[in-house]
Amino acid sequence: MFMQSRMYIELKDLQLFGYHGWHAEEAATGNTFIVNIRVQYQPQVDVITNIDQTLNYATIYNLAKAEFAKPQALLETCAMQISERVFSHFPQIKHIAISIYKMAAPIPNFSGTVGITYEKDFAPF
């Protein structure tokens, strides 16, 4: 009996600097962000023994970093565009989740982080 399997590739706590934000000062000074990416796909072999049988997390990182370098007014836009860029390179992805946290929010007397999480299904399992 064939059992469907799922594989998850995760990149956690990526520290990226970018010029994202709704306010003019954010676009001028930039900010440090924490980015988490989780992609799900279905392996095509019973045991993965070669990098060509999986998704290369270094490639995912480089795709996300390149897209993150493009200033956006909203983190939602940034996450959605990263998602599309990663999927265009790895069409076997079934699901992606991207979280982006702003380390210094422009909110008076605020301590903590703010962020978004975007998830998208590309195909059913």
C-alpha positions in Angstrom: 0.0 0.0 0.0 1.4 3.4 -1.0 1.5 6.0 1.7 1.8 9.7 0.8 4.5 11.5 2.6 5.2 15.1 3.2 8.5 16.9 3.6 9.0 20.3 5.2 12.0 22.5 4.6 12.3 25.3 7.2 14.4 28.4 7.4 14.0 29.9 10.9 15.1 33.2 12.4 16.7 34.7 9.3 17.9 38.2 10.2 17.4 40.4 7.2 17.7 44.2 6.9 15.2 46.0 4.7 13.4 49.2 4.0 9.9 48.0 4.5 7.2 50.0 6.1 4.2 52.3 5.7 5.9 55.3 7.3 8.4 57.5 5.5 11.0 57.1 8.3 10.9 53.3 7.9 11.7 53.6 4.2 14.5 56.0 4.9 16.2 54.3 7.9 15.3 50.6 7.3 14.8 48.0 10.0 16.0 44.5 11.0 13.4 41.8 10.4 13.2 38.2 11.4 11.9 35.9 8.6 10.7 32.3 8.9 9.9 30.2 5.8 8.4 26.8 5.8 7.7 24.9 2.5 6.0 21.6 2.1 6.3 19.2 -0.8 5.8 15.5 -1.5 9.1 13.6 -2.0 9.2 11.5 -5.2 11.4 8.8 -3.7 11.1 6.6 -0.6 14.5 7.7 0.8 16.1 11.0 -0.2 19.8 10.5 -0.8 20.7 13.3 -3.1 20.2 17.1 -3.1 18.4 16.9 -6.4 15.6 14.9 -4.7 14.8 17.7 -2.3 14.5 21.5 -2.1 17.8 23.2 -1.5 17.4 25.5 1.5 20.3 27.6 0.3 18.4 28.4 -2.9 15.3 29.2 -1.0 17.3 31.6 1.2 18.8 33.3 -1.8 15.5 33.7 -3.5 13.9 35.1 -0.3 16.8 37.4 0.4 16.7 38.8 -3.2 13.0 39.5 -3.0 13.3 41.0 0.5 15.8 43.5 -0.8 13.0 45.2 -2.8 11.4 47.9 -0.5 7.7 47.4 0.1 5.2 49.5 2.1 3.6 46.4 3.6 5.1 43.2 5.0 2.1 41.4 3.5 3.3 42.4 0.0 6.8 41.2 0.8 5.7 37.8 2.0 3.4 37.3 -0.9 6.1 38.1 -3.4 8.7 35.9 -1.7 6.1 33.1 -1.8 5.6 33.5 -5.6 9.3 33.7 -6.3 10.1 30.5 -4.3 7.2 28.7 -6.0 8.3 29.8 -9.4 11.7 28.2 -8.8 10.3 25.1 -7.1 6.9 24.3 -8.6 6.7 21.0 -6.7 5.9 23.0 -3.5 2.4 22.2 -2.2 2.3 24.8 0.6 4.4 27.7 1.9 4.2 29.7 5.1 6.2 32.9 5.6 6.4 35.0 8.8 8.1 38.4 8.9 8.6 40.2 12.2 9.7 43.8 12.5 12.2 44.2 15.3 11.6 47.9 15.9 8.1 49.0 15.2 7.4 52.8 15.0 5.0 52.7 17.9 5.6 55.1 20.8 6.5 53.3 24.1 6.2 49.9 22.4 8.3 46.9 23.4 8.2 43.7 21.4 7.8 42.8 17.8 5.1 43.1 15.2 4.7 40.9 12.2 2.6 38.9 9.7 2.3 35.3 8.6 1.2 34.4 5.1 0.3 30.9 4.0 -0.6 29.7 0.6 -1.6 26.3 -0.8 -0.3 25.7 -4.3 -1.8 22.2 -4.8 -3.7 19.7 -2.7 -2.0 16.6 -1.4 
